[in-house]
C-alpha cells in the first residue's frame, strides 16, 4: 500500500484539479456573454478545458502504479471536492440531503476498502 501512495495522491490531485475546472466552468456559464463565440472562446473556458486534458494525463500516469479498480473509488472524491468548492466559490448551500449523499458515498468507500 505504501508503494501505491504517490500514485493515489497523483490520482486525487487529478480529481481535485478537475473539480476546480468544473467550478470555473460553472462560474463562467453563469455570466452573460455578448455572443456564443465569446461564451466558449474566453480564457476561463479554454484554461478549464486545458486543465481537464492535463488531468487525463495525470490520471494515466497514476494508473502506472495503481490497479484499475482503484480508479472508480478514488474518482468519488470529486463529489466531496465539488461540494466544498461549490459552497466556497459559488455560494451553494450544503443541504442535509447533500450531506447524507456524501455520507453514503463515504460509507461505500469504507466498505470497498475493507
C-alpha positions as CSV (number, residue, x, y, z in Angstrom):
1,X,0.0,0.0,0.0
2,X,2.8,2.5,0.8
3,X,4.3,1.9,-2.6
4,X,1.0,3.0,-4.2
5,X,0.6,6.1,-2.0
6,X,2.3,8.5,-4.5
7,X,0.0,7.2,-7.3
8,X,-3.1,7.6,-5.1
9,X,-2.1,11.2,-4.3
10,X,-1.5,11.8,-8.0
11,X,-4.9,10.5,-8.9
12,X,-6.5,12.6,-6.1
13,X,-4.7,15.7,-7.4
14,X,-6.1,15.0,-10.8
15,X,-9.6,14.7,-9.4
16,X,-9.1,17.9,-7.4
17,X,-7.9,19.9,-10.4
18,X,-10.8,18.6,-12.4
19,X,-13.2,19.7,-9.7
20,X,-11.7,23.2,-9.8
21,X,-12.1,23.3,-13.6
22,X,-15.8,22.3,-13.2
23,X,-16.4,25.2,-10.8
24,X,-14.6,27.6,-13.1
25,X,-16.8,26.5,-16.0
26,X,-19.9,26.8,-13.9
27,X,-18.9,30.4,-12.8
28,X,-18.3,31.3,-16.5
29,X,-21.6,29.8,-17.5
30,X,-23.4,32.0,-15.0
31,X,-22.1,35.1,-16.7
32,X,-23.8,37.0,-19.6
33,X,-21.8,37.0,-22.8
34,X,-22.1,39.2,-25.9
35,X,-22.1,36.2,-28.3
36,X,-21.9,32.4,-28.3
37,X,-18.4,32.7,-29.6
38,X,-17.3,34.8,-26.6
39,X,-19.1,32.3,-24.3
40,X,-16.9,29.4,-25.4
41,X,-13.7,31.1,-26.6
42,X,-12.7,33.0,-23.5
43,X,-9.7,32.4,-21.3
44,X,-11.5,30.8,-18.3
45,X,-13.2,28.2,-20.6
46,X,-10.1,27.5,-22.6
47,X,-7.9,27.1,-19.5
48,X,-10.5,24.9,-17.8
49,X,-10.5,22.5,-20.8
50,X,-6.7,22.5,-20.9
51,X,-6.7,21.6,-17.2
52,X,-9.2,18.7,-18.0
53,X,-6.7,17.5,-20.6
54,X,-3.9,17.7,-18.1
55,X,-5.9,15.8,-15.6
56,X,-6.4,13.0,-18.1
57,X,-2.6,12.8,-18.4
58,X,-2.2,12.8,-14.6
59,X,-4.7,10.0,-14.3
60,X,-2.9,7.9,-16.9
61,X,0.3,8.4,-15.0
62,X,-1.4,7.4,-11.7
63,X,-2.6,4.2,-13.3
64,X,1.0,3.2,-13.9
65,X,1.2,2.3,-10.2
66,X,-2.5,1.6,-9.4
67,X,-4.8,-1.3,-10.1
68,X,-7.7,-0.2,-12.4
69,X,-10.3,-0.9,-9.7
70,X,-8.9,1.9,-7.5
71,X,-9.9,4.5,-10.1
72,X,-13.7,4.2,-9.5
73,X,-13.2,4.6,-5.8
74,X,-10.8,7.5,-6.0
75,X,-12.9,9.3,-8.6
76,X,-15.7,9.6,-6.0
77,X,-13.5,12.2,-4.2
78,X,-14.7,14.6,-6.9
79,X,-18.2,14.7,-5.2
80,X,-16.6,15.9,-2.0
81,X,-14.4,18.4,-3.8
82,X,-17.2,19.9,-5.9
83,X,-19.5,20.2,-2.9
84,X,-16.9,22.1,-0.9
85,X,-15.7,24.2,-3.8
86,X,-19.3,25.0,-4.8
87,X,-20.1,26.2,-1.3
88,X,-16.9,28.3,-1.1
89,X,-16.9,29.9,-4.6
90,X,-20.4,29.7,-5.8
91,X,-22.3,30.2,-2.6
92,X,-24.2,26.9,-3.0
93,X,-25.9,25.6,0.1
94,X,-24.8,22.3,1.6
95,X,-28.1,20.8,2.5
96,X,-28.9,17.8,4.7
97,X,-29.6,15.8,1.5
98,X,-26.2,16.6,0.1
99,X,-24.5,15.7,3.4
100,X,-26.4,12.4,3.6
101,X,-25.4,11.6,0.0
102,X,-21.8,12.3,0.8
103,X,-22.0,10.1,3.9
104,X,-23.4,7.3,1.8
105,X,-20.6,7.7,-0.7
106,X,-18.0,7.7,2.1
107,X,-19.6,4.6,3.6
108,X,-19.4,2.9,0.2
109,X,-15.7,3.7,0.0
110,X,-15.1,2.4,3.5
111,X,-16.9,-0.9,2.7
112,X,-14.9,-1.3,-0.5
113,X,-11.7,-0.6,1.4
114,X,-12.5,-3.4,3.8
